Amino acid sequence: MFRALIGASLATTIFMAGNLRADTVPATAFSVTGTVEYAPPQSSSFKPLQVGQVLPVGSTVRTGSDGAAVLQATPGSAVEIGPDSILRINALAFQKSGGDVTERKARLELTSGVVSVLVDPSTPKVTDFQVQTPEGAAAARGTFYTVIVKDGKTYSTVNEGKISAIANPSRDAF
């Protein structure tokens, strides 16, 4: 089901990207099921996340044991947040020049839980999409991958493409 949702989100975001010219972009809730809440930047007050909700950089999303959400992080990318997860949006940027994507950047901080990420593989040289965890980061240039943080440990799997594992310098392993 996620692949179908993420595929639809990716197709929509790639289509929409043709008219977008911006440096910093917000994320948008594409689908929400179960208990999913968000807190705006610099707030610790959470409220229910709704489909279509715009999430500026600095927002935090958390899911309950029955919750899941798919976010459009940048045009040409989508993130599924699984149950019992906490994800903070630290940076999102997207730039086009003419018809060409010149920058796609994301820094998402996964404190606990699981996220699956799908990034348009057609622009790997200008894409820097990272899921940061307490132990390091999983970075992609265009792929489909999953990152899990459980009991302070980070795990990642690659469904398609490649990722780079970047250890947190203050930690011994990733």
C-alpha positions in Angstrom: 0.0 0.0 0.0 2.8 2.4 0.9 4.4 1.9 -2.6 1.1 2.9 -4.2 0.7 5.9 -2.0 4.3 7.0 -2.4 4.1 6.4 -6.1 1.0 8.7 -6.4 2.7 11.3 -4.2 5.9 11.1 -6.2 4.0 11.5 -9.5 2.1 14.5 -8.1 5.2 16.2 -6.7 7.2 15.7 -9.9 4.3 17.2 -11.9 4.0 20.1 -9.5 7.7 20.7 -9.5 7.5 22.1 -13.0 6.0 25.3 -11.7 7.9 25.6 -8.4 10.8 28.0 -7.9 11.7 28.3 -4.2 14.7 27.7 -1.9 13.0 26.6 1.4 9.9 24.5 1.0 7.5 23.1 3.6 6.4 19.5 3.8 2.7 18.6 3.2 0.7 15.7 4.7 -0.4 13.5 1.8 -2.1 10.8 3.8 -2.8 10.2 7.5 -4.2 7.1 9.3 -4.7 6.5 13.0 -3.2 8.7 15.6 -0.8 11.3 14.1 0.0 14.6 15.6 2.3 17.5 14.8 3.8 20.5 16.6 4.7 23.6 14.7 8.3 25.0 14.9 9.4 26.1 18.4 6.3 24.6 20.0 5.8 21.5 22.2 2.0 21.6 21.8 0.8 18.8 19.5 -2.5 18.7 17.5 -4.0 16.2 15.1 -2.3 16.1 11.7 -4.8 16.4 8.8 -4.3 15.6 5.1 -3.2 18.7 3.3 -1.6 20.2 6.5 1.5 22.3 5.6 4.5 21.6 7.9 7.2 24.3 7.9 10.8 23.5 8.7 11.1 23.0 12.4 7.8 21.0 12.7 7.7 17.7 14.5 5.4 14.8 13.6 4.7 11.9 16.0 2.6 8.8 15.5 0.8 6.6 17.9 0.9 2.8 17.8 -1.9 2.8 15.2 -0.6 5.8 13.3 1.1 6.4 9.9 1.5 9.3 7.6 2.9 10.0 4.2 4.5 13.5 3.7 5.7 15.2 0.5 9.0 16.4 1.9 10.2 18.2 -1.3 8.9 18.0 -4.8 10.0 14.6 -6.1 10.3 13.0 -2.6 7.9 11.3 -0.1 8.3 10.0 3.4 6.2 7.5 5.2 6.3 7.7 8.9 5.4 4.5 10.6 3.8 3.7 14.0 5.3 4.9 17.3 7.6 7.4 15.5 8.9 10.9 16.2 10.2 12.9 13.2 11.4 16.5 13.1 11.8 18.4 9.8 15.2 20.2 10.2 15.7 21.5 6.6 13.9 21.3 3.2 15.1 23.0 0.1 14.2 22.8 -3.6 15.4 24.8 -6.6 14.7 24.7 -10.3 16.4 26.7 -13.1 14.4 26.6 -16.3 13.1 23.0 -16.5 16.0 21.5 -14.5 16.1 20.7 -10.8 19.3 22.3 -9.5 18.8 21.4 -5.8 16.8 19.0 -3.6 17.8 18.9 0.0 16.3 17.4 3.1 17.4 16.9 6.7 14.9 14.9 8.7 15.6 13.9 12.3 14.2 10.5 13.4 14.3 10.2 17.2 12.5 6.9 17.3 10.4 4.7 15.1 10.5 4.1 11.4 10.4 6.1 8.2 10.5 4.9 4.6 11.8 7.4 2.0 11.3 7.6 -1.8 13.4 10.1 -3.7 13.2 10.8 -7.4 16.3 9.1 -8.9 16.6 11.3 -11.9 18.6 14.0 -10.2 21.2 12.3 -8.0 23.9 14.9 -8.4 21.8 17.7 -7.0 19.9 15.7 -4.4 21.1 15.4 -0.8 18.3 13.8 1.3 19.3 12.7 4.8 17.4 11.0 7.7 19.5 11.8 10.8 19.3 9.6 13.8 21.0 9.6 17.3 23.8 7.4 15.8 24.3 9.1 12.4 22.5 9.6 9.1 21.3 7.7 6.1 21.7 9.8 3.0 20.3 9.2 -0.5 20.7 10.8 -3.9 17.7 9.1 -5.4 16.4 5.8 -4.0 13.8 4.0 -1.8 15.0 3.2 1.7 13.9 2.7 5.3 15.5 3.9 8.5 14.5 2.6 12.0 15.5 3.9 15.4 14.8 1.4 18.2 16.2 1.5 21.7 18.8 4.1 20.5 20.1 1.9 17.7 19.8 2.8 14.0 19.0 0.3 11.3 18.5 0.9 7.6 17.5 -1.1 4.6 17.6 -0.2 0.9 14.6 -1.2 -1.3 16.1 0.3 -4.5 19.2 2.3 -5.2 22.0 3.2 -2.7 22.4 5.1 0.5 25.4 6.3 2.4 25.6 5.7 6.1 27.3 8.6 7.9 28.3 7.9 11.5 27.7 10.6 14.1 31.2 11.7 15.2 30.2 11.5 18.8 29.1 7.9 18.5 31.3 4.8 17.9 29.1 3.0 15.4 26.2 3.4 13.0 
